[in-house]
């Protein structure tokens, strides 16, 4: 074999041996991307109310603008995410006022008193950005507005009626028809109506029933068949009725007793825990006929209790606690004011506003819209 060929063969053999003997380095694993979180926020701006899609750390996109203040704002999304209803409800000026000394979220000083605010209702096409103002239904007070399973805008109203005070009421009359009243319902008799929006923006009544109001157990518009299966609404997302298991571990209860000695688990409330992969969320839940999440909460990271920064809440404030790993959003129940969004990995505050209304996560199935 020629000398040159032998040399090349030797070099190749040595190189191969060196490669085989060299220790291999495991590449550093690439951390998975952090899930995107998008908020739906009604924010006052220069005499108008802006509906914004907010991704913390980025600029907010303005989805729509409405004349007037944001007080009483509610949002409902259609099932396929192509439309939304935004309704400014003059009766929705604060969250639940439940406990002695509870601080309600009053309307901003510059806003009109609730009695002088007229209902405003808007239909928004989310793909095109077009929006149009809708009339309110002709009969009754608007109590709910959302979409039916077919994506048609619906409105549910409640109508007060005159009834004899000293006699039991078994039925109510309306337009020549009798509507029977369930005798087991608590509260004051009322009529409730369901309307569907027509192509020419008129409300067509499709259902009427007798119901009750004025009691915690009164169903109001929820007796209507149309109330079943309504699309996702901000008021439902902002429910204070947190379903979560109680904290039972003695060492953790001892930590909580040291951190919040004024709160003693018993008949009036107790600590519950919301599971989350990065950190658990521990919430004081009041028990006053129904259960209500309060603004007294901690994060549990490992065995360390951390108070959420800038939360500015107490056990007398009723809130909605919404976990979407790895985030938790805390806001006043029902109205979504004073929102605080936290990253449960870093336990840091990502978003806050003291002027926003109806703050929720943007529904997951519709975040790309």
C-alpha positions as CSV (number, residue, x, y, z in Angstrom):
1,X,0.0,0.0,0.0
2,X,1.4,3.5,-0.8
3,X,2.7,5.5,2.1
4,X,0.1,8.3,1.5
5,X,-2.8,5.8,1.7
6,X,-1.4,4.3,4.9
7,X,-1.1,7.8,6.5
8,X,-4.7,8.7,5.5
9,X,-6.0,5.4,6.9
10,X,-4.2,5.9,10.1
11,X,-5.4,9.5,10.6
12,X,-9.0,8.4,9.9
13,X,-8.7,5.5,12.4
14,X,-7.2,7.7,15.1
15,X,-9.9,10.3,14.5
16,X,-12.6,7.7,14.8
17,X,-11.1,6.4,18.0
18,X,-10.9,9.9,19.5
19,X,-14.5,10.5,18.7
20,X,-15.6,7.2,20.3
21,X,-13.6,7.9,23.5
22,X,-14.6,11.5,23.9
23,X,-17.2,11.9,26.7
24,X,-20.6,13.0,25.5
25,X,-22.3,16.1,27.0
26,X,-26.1,15.9,27.5
27,X,-27.5,19.1,26.0
28,X,-29.3,21.3,28.5
29,X,-33.0,20.6,28.1
30,X,-34.9,23.5,26.6
31,X,-37.6,24.6,29.1
32,X,-41.1,24.4,27.7
33,X,-42.5,27.7,26.6
34,X,-44.6,29.4,29.3
35,X,-48.3,29.2,28.4
36,X,-49.7,32.4,27.1
37,X,-52.3,34.2,29.2
38,X,-54.8,36.7,27.9
39,X,-57.1,38.8,29.9
40,X,-60.4,40.4,29.0
41,X,-60.6,43.9,30.6
42,X,-63.0,46.8,30.4
43,X,-60.9,49.9,31.1
44,X,-62.1,53.6,31.2
45,X,-60.2,55.9,28.9
46,X,-60.9,59.6,28.3
47,X,-64.7,59.5,28.8
48,X,-65.1,56.2,27.0
49,X,-64.9,52.5,28.0
50,X,-62.4,50.3,26.1
51,X,-62.7,46.6,25.9
52,X,-59.1,45.3,25.8
53,X,-57.3,42.0,25.2
54,X,-54.4,42.2,27.5
55,X,-51.3,40.0,27.4
56,X,-49.2,41.1,30.4
57,X,-45.9,42.5,29.4
58,X,-47.2,43.5,26.0
59,X,-49.3,46.2,24.6
60,X,-53.1,45.7,25.0
61,X,-55.2,45.4,21.9
62,X,-58.4,47.5,21.9
63,X,-61.3,45.2,20.8
64,X,-64.0,47.9,20.9
65,X,-64.8,51.3,22.4
66,X,-68.1,52.3,24.0
67,X,-69.4,55.7,25.0
68,X,-69.7,56.3,28.7
69,X,-68.1,54.7,31.7
70,X,-67.3,51.1,32.3
71,X,-69.5,50.8,35.5
72,X,-71.6,47.7,35.5
73,X,-69.8,46.1,32.5
74,X,-70.5,42.5,31.6
75,X,-69.2,40.4,28.7
76,X,-70.5,37.3,27.0
77,X,-68.9,35.3,24.2
78,X,-70.7,33.3,21.5
79,X,-69.9,29.5,21.5
80,X,-67.6,29.7,18.5
81,X,-65.9,32.9,19.6
82,X,-67.0,34.9,16.6
83,X,-69.2,37.4,18.5
84,X,-69.6,39.0,21.9
85,X,-72.2,40.9,23.8
86,X,-71.1,43.7,26.1
87,X,-73.7,45.0,28.4
88,X,-73.4,47.9,30.9
89,X,-75.8,47.1,33.7
90,X,-76.8,50.0,36.0
91,X,-77.7,47.5,38.8
92,X,-74.2,46.0,38.8
93,X,-72.3,48.6,40.7
94,X,-70.5,46.4,43.3
95,X,-69.6,42.9,44.2
96,X,-71.1,40.8,47.0
97,X,-71.7,42.8,50.2
98,X,-71.8,40.0,52.7
99,X,-69.8,40.4,55.9
100,X,-70.0,43.1,58.5
101,X,-67.5,45.8,57.4
102,X,-67.2,44.3,54.0
103,X,-65.8,47.0,51.6
104,X,-67.9,47.2,48.5
105,X,-66.3,48.3,45.2
106,X,-68.3,51.5,44.6
107,X,-68.5,53.2,41.3
108,X,-65.7,55.7,40.6
109,X,-66.5,59.2,41.9
110,X,-66.8,60.6,38.4
111,X,-69.4,58.1,37.4
112,X,-73.1,58.7,37.5
113,X,-75.1,57.2,40.3
114,X,-76.5,53.8,39.3
115,X,-80.1,55.0,39.2
116,X,-79.2,57.5,36.5
117,X,-77.2,55.1,34.3
118,X,-79.2,53.8,31.3
119,X,-78.5,50.2,30.2
120,X,-76.3,49.9,27.1
121,X,-76.0,46.8,25.1
122,X,-73.6,46.2,22.2
123,X,-73.0,43.3,19.8
124,X,-69.4,42.9,18.5
125,X,-68.2,40.8,15.6
126,X,-64.8,39.8,16.9
127,X,-63.3,38.8,13.5
128,X,-64.1,42.0,11.7
129,X,-64.2,44.4,14.7
130,X,-67.6,45.7,13.8
131,X,-69.9,46.7,16.6
132,X,-73.4,48.0,16.8
133,X,-75.6,49.2,19.6
134,X,-78.7,47.2,20.4
135,X,-82.0,48.2,22.0
136,X,-83.0,46.6,25.3
137,X,-86.0,44.3,25.3
138,X,-89.3,46.1,25.6
139,X,-90.7,44.4,28.7
140,X,-89.0,43.9,32.0
141,X,-85.6,44.7,33.5
142,X,-82.6,43.1,31.7
143,X,-81.1,40.4,34.0
144,X,-78.9,38.4,31.6
145,X,-77.6,38.6,28.1
146,X,-75.6,36.0,26.3
147,X,-75.8,33.5,23.3
148,X,-77.8,30.3,23.0
149,X,-76.0,27.1,21.9
150,X,-76.7,28.0,18.3
151,X,-74.9,31.3,18.7
152,X,-78.0,33.5,18.7
153,X,-78.0,36.6,21.0
154,X,-80.5,36.2,23.9
155,X,-81.8,38.5,26.6
156,X,-83.6,37.5,29.8
157,X,-85.7,40.0,31.6
158,X,-87.7,40.2,34.9
159,X,-91.0,42.0,35.2
160,X,-92.5,43.1,38.5
161,X,-96.3,42.5,38.9
162,X,-98.9,43.5,41.4
163,X,-100.1,40.7,43.6
164,X,-102.3,40.6,46.8
165,X,-100.2,40.7,49.9
166,X,-102.5,38.7,52.2
167,X,-103.3,35.8,49.8
168,X,-101.1,33.0,48.4
169,X,-100.3,33.4,44.7
170,X,-100.6,30.3,42.6
171,X,-100.4,31.9,39.1
172,X,-99.7,35.2,37.3
173,X,-101.5,36.6,34.3
174,X,-99.8,38.0,31.2
175,X,-101.4,38.9,27.9
176,X,-104.5,36.8,28.6
177,X,-102.6,33.7,29.7
178,X,-102.1,32.1,33.1
179,X,-98.6,31.1,34.2
180,X,-98.4,28.8,37.2
181,X,-96.1,29.7,40.1
182,X,-94.2,26.9,41.8
183,X,-95.4,27.0,45.5
184,X,-92.0,25.9,46.7
185,X,-90.2,29.0,45.4
186,X,-89.2,31.6,48.0
187,X,-89.6,35.3,47.4
188,X,-91.8,37.8,45.7
189,X,-93.7,36.7,42.5
190,X,-92.5,38.1,39.2
191,X,-92.7,37.3,35.5
192,X,-89.6,36.5,33.6
193,X,-89.2,36.6,29.8
194,X,-86.7,35.2,27.2
195,X,-86.0,37.2,24.0
196,X,-84.1,36.2,20.9
197,X,-82.5,38.8,18.6
198,X,-83.9,38.8,15.1
199,X,-81.9,39.7,11.9
200,X,-83.2,43.3,12.0
201,X,-82.1,43.8,15.6
202,X,-85.5,43.4,17.2
203,X,-86.1,41.3,20.3
204,X,-88.6,38.5,19.8
205,X,-90.1,37.1,22.9
206,X,-89.8,33.3,22.9
207,X,-90.7,32.3,26.5
208,X,-92.5,33.6,29.6
209,X,-92.7,32.0,33.0
210,X,-93.7,32.9,36.6
211,X,-90.8,33.1,39.1
212,X,-89.7,34.9,42.3
213,X,-87.2,37.5,43.4
214,X,-86.1,39.1,46.6
215,X,-84.6,36.1,48.3
216,X,-81.2,34.4,48.2
217,X,-83.0,31.2,47.0
218,X,-85.2,33.0,44.5
219,X,-84.4,31.7,40.9
220,X,-85.5,34.9,39.0
221,X,-84.7,34.2,35.3
222,X,-83.1,30.8,35.9
223,X,-86.5,29.1,35.7
224,X,-86.5,29.8,32.0
225,X,-85.5,27.0,29.6
226,X,-83.6,29.6,27.7
227,X,-81.4,30.2,30.7
228,X,-79.9,26.7,30.3
229,X,-76.9,26.4,28.1
230,X,-76.2,30.1,27.8
231,X,-72.7,30.9,26.6
232,X,-69.8,31.9,28.8
233,X,-70.3,35.2,30.7
234,X,-68.0,37.3,32.8
235,X,-70.4,37.2,35.7
236,X,-70.3,33.4,35.8
237,X,-66.5,33.3,35.5
238,X,-66.3,35.8,38.4
239,X,-68.3,33.6,40.8
240,X,-67.2,33.7,44.4
241,X,-68.3,30.2,45.1
242,X,-65.0,28.4,45.1
243,X,-65.1,24.7,45.0
244,X,-61.9,23.4,46.6
245,X,-60.9,20.9,49.3
246,X,-60.3,22.0,52.9
247,X,-56.8,22.3,54.3
248,X,-56.5,19.5,56.8
249,X,-52.7,19.0,57.4
250,X,-51.9,20.0,60.9
251,X,-48.4,21.5,60.1
252,X,-49.9,23.7,57.4
253,X,-52.8,24.8,59.6
254,X,-50.3,25.8,62.2
255,X,-48.4,27.9,59.6
256,X,-51.7,29.6,58.6
257,X,-52.6,30.2,62.2
258,X,-49.3,32.0,62.7
259,X,-49.6,34.0,59.5
260,X,-53.3,34.9,60.1
261,X,-54.1,34.5,63.8
262,X,-57.4,36.4,63.4
263,X,-58.8,33.6,61.3
264,X,-59.9,30.5,63.2
265,X,-61.4,27.7,61.2
266,X,-64.9,26.8,62.3
267,X,-68.5,27.2,61.5
268,X,-68.0,30.7,59.8
269,X,-65.2,29.6,57.5
270,X,-62.0,27.8,56.9
271,X,-58.9,27.5,54.7
272,X,-59.2,25.7,51.3
273,X,-56.5,24.9,48.8
274,X,-56.6,25.3,45.0
275,X,-54.2,22.8,43.4
276,X,-51.6,24.2,41.0
277,X,-48.4,22.7,39.7
278,X,-46.0,25.6,40.6
279,X,-47.6,26.6,43.9
280,X,-50.8,26.0,45.8
281,X,-53.2,28.8,46.4
282,X,-54.6,28.8,50.0
283,X,-57.9,30.8,50.4
284,X,-59.9,31.7,53.4
285,X,-63.5,30.7,52.4
286,X,-66.3,32.3,54.4
287,X,-69.4,30.1,55.2
288,X,-72.5,32.2,55.6
289,X,-75.4,30.1,54.3
290,X,-73.3,29.8,51.1
291,X,-69.5,29.6,50.8
292,X,-67.6,32.7,49.5
293,X,-63.9,33.1,48.6
294,X,-62.4,36.0,50.4
295,X,-59.3,38.2,49.7
296,X,-57.3,36.6,52.5
297,X,-55.0,34.2,50.7
298,X,-51.5,32.9,50.5
299,X,-49.3,31.0,48.1
300,X,-47.6,27.8,49.3
301,X,-44.4,27.2,47.5
302,X,-42.7,24.1,48.9
303,X,-43.2,24.6,52.6
304,X,-43.1,28.5,52.4
305,X,-46.1,30.7,52.8
306,X,-46.0,33.8,50.6
307,X,-48.5,36.7,50.8
308,X,-49.5,37.9,47.3
309,X,-47.8,41.3,46.7
310,X,-50.1,44.4,46.3
311,X,-53.3,42.3,46.7
312,X,-54.9,44.8,49.1
313,X,-57.6,42.5,50.2
314,X,-58.8,41.0,53.5
315,X,-61.1,38.3,54.8
316,X,-64.0,40.8,54.6
317,X,-63.7,41.2,50.8
318,X,-65.5,38.7,48.6
319,X,-63.5,37.8,45.5
320,X,-63.3,35.4,42.6
321,X,-60.1,33.2,42.5
322,X,-59.4,31.9,39.0
323,X,-56.5,29.5,38.5
324,X,-55.2,28.8,35.0
325,X,-51.8,27.2,35.5
326,X,-49.3,28.7,36.0
327,X,-51.4,31.8,36.8
328,X,-54.0,32.9,39.3
329,X,-56.3,35.9,38.8
330,X,-58.0,37.5,41.8
331,X,-60.7,40.1,41.3
332,X,-63.9,41.4,43.0
333,X,-66.6,38.8,42.5
334,X,-69.3,39.3,39.8
335,X,-68.0,42.8,38.7
336,X,-64.3,41.9,38.2
337,X,-62.8,45.1,39.6
338,X,-59.4,45.6,41.2
339,X,-57.9,42.6,39.3
340,X,-54.5,41.1,40.2
341,X,-52.8,38.5,38.1
342,X,-49.9,36.5,39.5
343,X,-47.4,34.0,38.1
344,X,-47.3,31.0,40.4
345,X,-43.8,30.1,39.3
346,X,-42.2,33.4,40.4
347,X,-45.0,34.4,42.8
348,X,-44.8,37.8,41.2
349,X,-47.5,40.3,40.2
350,X,-47.9,40.4,36.4
351,X,-51.0,42.7,36.0
352,X,-53.1,45.0,38.2
353,X,-55.7,47.7,37.7
354,X,-57.7,49.8,40.1
355,X,-60.1,51.1,37.4
356,X,-60.9,48.0,35.4
357,X,-64.2,46.2,35.3
358,X,-65.3,42.7,34.2
359,X,-61.7,41.4,34.3
360,X,-61.5,37.7,33.4
361,X,-59.3,35.3,31.4
362,X,-60.1,35.4,27.8
363,X,-61.9,32.1,27.1
364,X,-59.3,29.5,26.2
365,X,-61.1,28.3,23.0
366,X,-61.2,31.8,21.7
367,X,-57.8,33.2,22.6
368,X,-56.6,33.1,19.0
369,X,-59.5,35.3,17.8
